[in-house]
Amino acid sequence: MRLHGMRARALVGWNLRRLRVGKGLSQEALGLIAECEPSYIGRIERGRENTTIETLEALADVLGTHLSEFFVVPEPGAAKPASLRPGRKAKDS
């Protein structure tokens, strides 16, 4: 299925990255909290994984959002969701 030129897996991945980065979470942190492998999170974000609704529900819970947020179609020409900036991990004082 294509939504404005994006396949459904790519759309879910786009939104997962958007939501994760918006919360300031690395793939590793999200995976730890949601009990998913960080590499699996990465594959979802790259549109290479056909994930389950159950996994999306767990990710939505961790991200504090509704499942429907994974299916929000970006505006035409929208930039790819940003990466977390280097040095994102808190340092001990």
HUQUI-V955120 format. One record per residue. RES is the residue in three letters. PSI is psi in whole degrees, -180 to 180 (* if undefined). BURIAL is I if it has 16 or more other C-alpha atoms within 10 Angstrom, else O. D_LAST is the distance of its C-alpha to the last C-alpha in Angstrom with 1 decimal. Layout:
# HUQUI-V955120
RES;PSI;BURIAL;D_LAST / RES;PSI;BURIAL;D_LAST
This chain:
# HUQUI-V955120
MET;136;O;49.1 / ARG;133;O;48.1 / LEU;108;O;46.4 / HIS;46;O;46.7 / GLY;-5;O;46.8 / MET;137;O;43.9 / ARG;156;O;44.6 / ALA;-42;I;43.2 / ARG;-40;I;40.7 / ALA;-38;I;39.4 / LEU;-46;I;39.2 / VAL;-44;I;37.2 / GLY;-44;I;34.8 / TRP;-50;I;34.5 / ASN;-35;I;33.5 / LEU;-47;I;31.2 / ARG;-43;I;29.2 / ARG;-47;I;29.4 / LEU;-42;I;28.2 / ARG;-49;I;25.4 / VAL;-37;I;24.0 / GLY;-30;O;24.5 / LYS;-3;O;22.3 / GLY;26;I;19.6 / LEU;137;I;20.2 / SER;166;I;20.8 / GLN;-37;I;24.0 / GLU;-46;O;22.2 / ALA;-45;O;20.4 / LEU;-44;I;23.7 / GLY;-41;I;25.7 / LEU;-48;O;23.7 / ILE;-41;O;24.0 / ALA;-2;I;27.6 / GLU;46;O;28.6 / CYS;151;I;29.7 / GLU;135;O;29.2 / PRO;-35;I;27.0 / SER;-32;O;30.0 / TYR;-43;O;32.2 / ILE;-45;I;30.1 / GLY;-42;I;30.4 / ARG;-37;O;34.1 / ILE;-47;I;34.5 / GLU;-31;I;32.7 / ARG;1;I;35.1 / GLY;23;I;38.1 / ARG;-1;O;39.0 / GLU;136;I;38.7 / ASN;88;O;41.1 / THR;168;I;38.8 / THR;161;O;40.1 / ILE;-37;O;40.1 / GLU;-44;O;38.4 / THR;-42;O;35.4 / LEU;-38;I;35.3 / GLU;-43;I;35.3 / ALA;-43;I;32.4 / LEU;-42;I;30.4 / ALA;-41;I;31.6 / ASP;-46;O;30.4 / VAL;-39;O;26.9 / LEU;-5;I;26.9 / GLY;40;O;28.4 / THR;175;O;31.5 / HIS;148;O;35.2 / LEU;-34;I;36.8 / SER;-22;O;38.9 / GLU;-22;O;35.9 / PHE;-10;I;36.3 / PHE;15;I;39.7 / VAL;125;O;39.1 / VAL;125;I;41.0 / PRO;156;O;39.2 / GLU;146;O;41.0 / PRO;133;O;43.3 / GLY;5;O;41.5 / ALA;141;O;38.0 / ALA;150;O;35.3 / LYS;140;O;33.7 / PRO;138;O;30.5 / ALA;162;O;27.6 / SER;163;O;25.0 / LEU;143;I;21.3 / ARG;154;O;20.0 / PRO;149;O;18.3 / GLY;24;O;14.5 / ARG;-18;O;14.8 / LYS;138;O;12.4 / ALA;139;O;9.1 / LYS;147;O;6.3 / ASP;140;O;3.8 / SER;*;O;0.0
